[in-house]
Amino acid sequence: MIFKALAFISTVAACSAILQGTIDVNRLQGILQEGLGSKDLSSIYYSVKGLKEINAKIPDICQVIKSANYDLNNIEQIFYLTNAASLSGCQNFLKPDVLTAPARTLDKKDVSLIEMYHAVYSLKAIGKGQTFEKEEALKNLIQLLKKDDTPANYGYVFALCEHMGCEAWTAQHSEGVLLSADESDSKSLHFEGGLPVTSFLLTTILRSYKSLKKPAPLTLDQRYKFATYLVSRRSVNTPRGAALLLEAAVAVADDQPTPISVAFKDRKYITSELDTIEFSVTDIIGRAISSLKPEEVVAQSGTRLADDVVVLSKQPLTQKQNDQTTYILNLNKIKTQYGMYKISLAAGTKSANFNVAVLGEIQLGNLELGIGDVDGTTSPKVTTLAFPNKLTDVLQADHLQKVSLKFSVKDKWGKPVLVQQAFVRVAPSSGDDEAIFVAEPDNTKAYKVDLNVAAVGKLVQQKSGRHSLSVYLGDSAVSNPLLWDLGEIAFNFGKDAVAIGEDKSQANSVNRGPLPEISHKFREPDARPPRLVSDVFAAACAAPLLILLLLWARIGINFGNLPFTPAALVFHLALGGSLALYGLFWLQLSMFATLRYLAPLAVVTFLSGHSLLRRLAQDKQDKKR
């Protein structure tokens, strides 16, 4: 546990509209340039389109366009091919057969909006996209939209209106479409369909309003929430995603008022030597904001988090020379007061909170190490060390004693300070075992920790012998976390101790032979009664049945009231079968097997018995009449 680095947390207040971070244009540009080498038409198209958005140089791809393989029946491939040729100035390298698919698509009776969009913009890319009877065409688009009014289809209609010159219809319906956007955590907005649909709708709406010379229908809150969504798309790694992200970001950034992004330029902390922090103030694609005046970037307040003391108020930032996107905040007033501070930074009418660390150097004073009895009957033997010295001798301590440490932490100017992390580590000279103890400060800001040797033994597997003793100090506002190796102490953990390097389980074990076999003996059955007793009781149980048979033989059986019908025959057979099944259950069948056979017999017995009883009741009624 060595403090080699410090992590500094910077957060923006949830209520602030200022963005934290921008879109990484350089990374996206690299994806687009790599996509130019692809053989996939869609990757080539989106790569050219994305590079065009950021005014990057586009290499000559006319030979790629000329030799491209495409399906004449696939209107989407024709769209990618023709528009890539148009954007790169390679229309003359297209073959005449590219006109076939768009014309055939527009002649279809069941054409969809996406097919119509691809067909129209394919013709437009090669200069064949004139539109006649605009009102009739718009009515047809509206009829298609009524069948499936998804956000994506609205985007296709807006794009076709942009081509036909009916942007006024777009202006009438765009506000309702924007209100249908999905909101995530009250921080971002996007449309169903993710980045492709969100980018398509935002760009078509903003272009349409721009051509009408009207302010965009986006509210300020919507601008920042859509921008937050775009900035969060950091996982984009395809030419299509990169192009769509750049297209939407450029459209949002170009439309005023543009969302403002404020972020740390590099460092998030200051020291006694470095007392300034640079902030980047840009739009979402990292460009300077022309409408923002330098005097509008102000640190409204600065508060120390430890005690809420205000340390600065309304301090303007200085714009860096020859860099309109960088603003410098001078924190010279608080560079000697190390700790964490919350800076409220305003850019125009919006503000955000940033956490800044003022790092200070710490140093250790003398450390007192004492060894004495646990019950305090004798005075401890104290050894004093100065940082970074080590013990010259190996100290001794047994399980009836304790080791006490006392030390103080001071800043660069010798003033006692508190740190967030102060630990004492005890570890055997070999092995992975260790014991960590927290040092607590007292009222004088001196740190103390008592190590009960018996308790230490339980944490290090009772391994007696030499143990290293170390002190660790760290803090999020400390520039030089400290590790002090104090030296070694020989611990004796008493009768339960084992030597370092020896396994405790082995030390406590004794040599044994095989354990005796465990055998289970069931309870012996009780003695059975004599054979005569068993026969008498068996005869007593069978006596009622024997008496019944004798009486039937003497008196006779009256079958006069028994109707000779199929129901009577089935009933008696089923009843006899049930009795026989009971006998089999007693002799050999299991309960589940018996129930499986008894279920159908019970149904047959019930139905036939019900029919038999109904017949007997009817015959009785007939005799009374």
C-alpha positions, 0 to 999 in steps of 0.5 A: 500500500504505497501512495504513488499517485493521487486522484483528484475529483472534479465535478460539475453541479447538477443544476449547472448548464455548462457542459463538462468536456467536448467531442474528441474531433481528432479521434473521430477524424482518425476513424474517418481517415481510416474508413476511406481505405474500406471497400464498403460503400457506406464507410466510404460515404460516411468518411467523406461526409464526416471529413467534409464537416470539419473541413479536413482534406479529402484524398482523391478517391475517384478511382475507388468510386469508378471501380466500386462494386454495387447492386443495381437493385439496392437503392441504399448502395446507390445512395452511398455511391452517388453521394460519396462521388458528389462530396468528393467531386467524382460525379464524372466517374459514375456509370450511367446505370446508377440512374436505374435504381432511383427511377425504378424506386420512385415508380413503385406504388408501395415505396417507403419514406427511406427508399424515397429519401435514398432515391431523391438524394441519389438523383440530386447527387448527380444533378437529376433531382428536380422536383415538380408539383411540390404540393402534390409531392408533400401530400404524398409524403404526409400520407406516408408519414401517417402510416408510420410517424416515427421520429426517423420518418419525420427526419426523412420528410424534413430532409425531403422538404429541405430538397423540395423547398417546403421548409415551412412545413418542417417549421410547423411540425419540428417543435412537436417532434422535439418535444417527443425526445426521450430524456435520460436522468434529466440531463440529456435528450435523444430520439428513439433510434439513438445517435443516427435518428438524433443526428438526422433530426437535429441537422435537418431541423437546424438547416431548415430554420437557417434557410428560412432565416428564423431562430431555431426552435430549440430552447436553451435547456434543450440545446444543452441536453442534446449537447450533453447526449452528443458529448457522451457518445465517446464509444463511437468507433465506426465511420458512420457513427463518427460522421453522424456525431460530427454532423450533429455537433457542428450543427448545434455548435454553429447555431446560437446561442451555442452550448458552452463547455468548460473543462480543466486544461490539464492540472486540477491542483496547485502547489506552492510553485504552480499557483494557477489553473488553466480552464478550456472554455469552448463550444462542444467541438473545441472551438472558441466562442466568439460571442463570449467576452473574456471579462464574462469568464469569472470565478464567482466564489471559492470555498474550502470544503473542510470548513466552508470558509470563502477564500475568493469572490468574483475573481476574473480569469485571464485569457491566455495570449494567442489562445482564445480557448484558454483562461487562467485562474490565479490562486496565489492567495490560497497556495499555502492553505492546502486542502480541497476547494470548490470553485464556482466558475461562470461563463456568461450567464451559466456557471459550474462548480469545480473541485480544486486541490491545493497540494502541500508538502508534509514532513514528519517530526520525531517518532516515539516508539515505546514497548511496555506491559499491557496492564501498564505496571511498568514504564515503557521503554521509549526509543526516539527516531527522526525521519527517515532514520531506522532502528539500529537494533531489533527490538523485542516484544512478547504477547504480554506487552504492547508497542506504542507509537506517537508522531506528528505531521507538519506542513512545509512551514512546521505547522501541525496538520492532519492527513486523511490517511495515517497507517502503521503496517506490521508484516513478517519478514517473509510471507504475504501476511500483514496487519494494518492499524489506523493512527488516530490524532489527539487534541494536539494533532499528534498521531498515536497507535497502540499495538497489542502484541497478542492481537497482532499475533492473531492477524499474522497467523501467530508467526513469531520472529522478526516483523517489519514496522512501517508508517504510511501517510497520504492525503488527496491534498498532499504532493509528497505522500510518505512511507517510513520504514522504521525497522524490525521488531522481534515478536514472541506470541507465546505458546500458540506461536509458530516460526516464520516460514512454517505453516501453522496447520503443520505445526499443530498437527501430530502424526496419526495412522488411518482413522477407524472406519465409521460403520452404522449399526441399525437397531435390531428388530424386536422379537416376533411373537410365537407362530400360534399367536400370529395365526390366531390374530390372522384368523380373527382378522379374516373371520368377518369375511369367512362369516360373510361367505358362509351366510351367502352360502346358506341364505343365498345371494339375491341378484333380483334388484341388480340390473344387468346393464353395461354400467352395472357390469363395469362398476363391479369390475372397476370396484373389484379392480380397485380392491385387487390393486390395493392387494398389489400395493400391499404386496409389491407396488409402490405408492406412486405406481399404485396411484398411477393405476388407481386414477383411471380406475377411480374415474371409471368407478365413479361414472359407472357407479353414478349411472348404476345408482340413477338406474336403481332409483328410477326402477324404484320409482317405477315400482311405486307407480 
